[in-house]
């Protein structure tokens, strides 16, 4: 019963924080503001060469027939050159992620967030890429309305916010565990110095490296990897297999690099683990120990003491 109540409280806290994060993100993305500013633009001043802009004639006619201003539906390179932040509007309308744009060699984050200027070549490439997708969406729904356009962008923004939320949760957990280890090193007066790469060199010759994949690596005085810690902080059971898979890949690489000599530790939220995930962790030859992050971060808990003992702290 106690575990069930703890899971419910953890879920409630997480969902409240998530709701507030999404609400804040909605305003940070400027969905309403971008649409209102675009609506003020007189699209007729631009030359709409449909073939060069990759706008299908069918999609164009549907938009006109439905009374939708072309500038609110299709991306014109001159528009996004005048205001690069409008890239976000059209990208979300096409339901494309920032990561997918990065993957095809058209990164957009600096344009969307910082208003970084676009040259003519990139503006044309972006317009063509976005318009191809938008045209397909419009063709698929001849009765499309302005409200549906807004809903498409909202769906895309929600997906983007969800990705940001998951990254943030993972980062918070990772940073909390790293902060614990650093605090213990300081409290026990073990530190000799810290370099610019966040390498903590101890008086006994050991080195603690705080990085990514794995998140913490401990070297002995002979500069051999002796312990590796991978941390995953998400609590959503739906993503547990993805998190476990990523952790396994990282720790497997460490094991193979060291001929199995490095001790590997996986730290994750126990409330997120399904029975199947627990079984995989227990059976894995690449994960020597598992610790529940909830217990690791609980002051003076027996689990926290065990975790620190694994790091010889």
Steps between C-alpha positions, in 0.01 A plus 500: 500500500782737590671449163172563319448827688857609428449431128176699501663797675796489262262487204296796632811713557636412159175573315452834675853606411444373145177699460667821617799434274273450196305818576822698524635341181181588311567868563874472442436351155283802421236300310233770524737793455659355185161434341374849582812662356477292184136593464603865476727432203364580155588182317407643162824702495696178454542308175343158554670281241329174597735259321818663631356512852386133486138601562259268323235670291233285665606608850516865390149488354363332815650772719360777282159330482492466878579869543843437652768761443788332313755653736331318790520167321811494281857603571646774282880546521469878513273477804742289705794713385323810630428325830684168552287419806210430263681176410352354821146576381538316170705215647233432761230526235685228309525303827876466461732491799810710549699179519366375165600828337846466652525147362443614142757777525256787559545598867240753612545552875715815475258654249194420710635594841761766426372640171828415328495639146432269205678527168301461180620146430403359838171690503411343164594152621292540814201631306512211253540238772216638713263568212526145369370367831244775550363447149448131572316582823273750324428261213405231750234726655317714239270634776785626719434808713708765675423328831644174370818680398529628856439151637773353278749749639382432854553125449852563376573735789372239744734238358791743519415593859474133594849437365635799691325380815650152476847644445458733796388221733796289402738791545358582844553143622847479351603831653358406842703177517813676376448774760473235773829339400676836478366604840628181664844546345516851644358404841759224541780734391607262223541759224831619366372714212238531221600575143308682226347175369331425832756233588529468877849387595516351849789501744537121471557525125153395388312713249121549478387616157149649474389477141244331273468136397590395765412779740771425756825315439752423773866436415754352741845649548624283213249684277287190448121519492378326813137619531245639255160640596213559257201702626147514356249712688170479307205351688268425208474119465418545130859603430673254730619265225653787305681624812614152593621436146703820494656423839579143399671617182720741696597253772555216252750718316687570826509130591641404162756783499636389836480127443226474760717649776302822550211472747180638347212659688155597372299761692136554402160589645356182648143627458553492124616141479270230372548139610643421157755782532603383848554150368718627216709704742548202731599275211732742322867405495593862442329650808667400826276698733168681486400779738164676527560870457233578761706317764838624381385858551342430839735635766663238721306214341663158494477501120682832480777360721527191277518716189779712646682188615496378139688820415735444792385822668 
